[in-house]
Amino acid sequence: MDKIFIKDLLVRSVIGITDWERRLPQDIIINLVLYTDTHKASQSDKIEDCVNYSTVTKKVIAQTEKIQRFTVEALASDIASICLKEEGVEKVWVRVEKPCAVRFSQSVGIEIERERDDT
């Protein structure tokens, strides 16, 4: 299976459980790997035969900015669902990080993998 990756997407969102986290949007870093078959696209060289990573990115940004989640786990699941709705995406790997969320750490976060057939 081929991979399309989106690296270090910076989005601002209200996320967290404490009062101060609920007041203002925070930086969120999102990394994605979309698993797909690129054979047809590589032969035709047509965008219609590709997973349009620009479209996926715009949907992920819009949802992340709009939704106000308490946990990175829930946000990662939301993002995986968005990606798996795209035609041609069979599996997705999602990494969501909150920079400086824990003292003395660069970031904390979660990585998940989901497949189209997951329920």
N, C-alpha and C positions, 0 to 999 in steps of 0.2 A: 504494500500500500504506500502511495506517495504522500508527502507531507507538505502542507503550506503552513508557514509559521508567521506569526505576528508577535513582534518582540518589544517588550517594555512600553506598552501603551499606557500613557499617563492620563488618568481620568480623576475627576473630583466627585466625591459622593459623601452623603451622610451615612456613616456606618459605625456601629459600635454600641455598647450598652451603657456607658456612663453619660451623665448629663452633658458634660463638655463635648463629648463625641456626637451628641445628637443636635447640638446647636449650629455647627458650621460644617460645610463639606471638607473632607480630608483628601489628601492625595491617595490614590489607589493605583498600583502598577499591575497590569494584566498582561500575561503571556499566553498565547494560544498556539496549539498545533492542530490543524485540521487535516484529518486523514481522508484521502480521496484518490481516485484513479485519474491520472492526468494524461493517459495515453491518447484519448480522442483530442483533447485540447492541444497536445504537443504536435499532433499531425495536422489539425485544421488551422491552428494559430488564430482561432476566433474566440472572443470573450464569451460568447454564448455557450461554449463548450467548457468553460472554466468555472471553478468556484470563485466568485468575485470577492476577493478579500477586502476591497474597499467597502462594498455593501455590508459585509459581515462586521467590519470595524465600526461603521456608522451605527449599526443596530446595537452593538455592544456598548458603545459610548452613550447613546441615547437612553438605553435601559439603565445603565449604571448611574448616570446622572439623575435620572428620574426617581428610581426606587430608593427607598431608605431602609436598608437592612440592618439587623442587629449583629449578624455574624458574617464572616468571610465565607463560611461554608455555604450559607444560603445564597450569597451573591455568586459564588463559583457555580453552583447548580443552575441558577438563572442564566448565566452566561453559556454554560454547556447546552442548555435547552435551545437558546437562540441559534447557536452554531449548528446543532443537529437538525434544525428546521430548514437549513439551506440545502437545496438540491445538490447531490453529489457528495455531501459530507457524511461519511459512514461512522466516524469515530472522532472524538475531540479530547485533547488534553488541555486543561485549564489550570493556570497558576495565578492566584490573586494574592497580592502582598499589600500590607499596610506599613509604609516606611515609618520608622521611629515609634512604633506602637508600644514597644517594650524598651524600657531604659537599658542603655548600653548595647542595643542591637540595631543593626541596620534596617531590618524589617522582620515582620512575622507574616505568616500566610498559610495557604493551603494549596495543594495540587490534587486535582481529581482527573479521572478518565471516565468518559461515558461513551457508550455506543448507541447507534440508532435503535437497536433492538432492546435496550435497557428500559425497564418499566419503572 
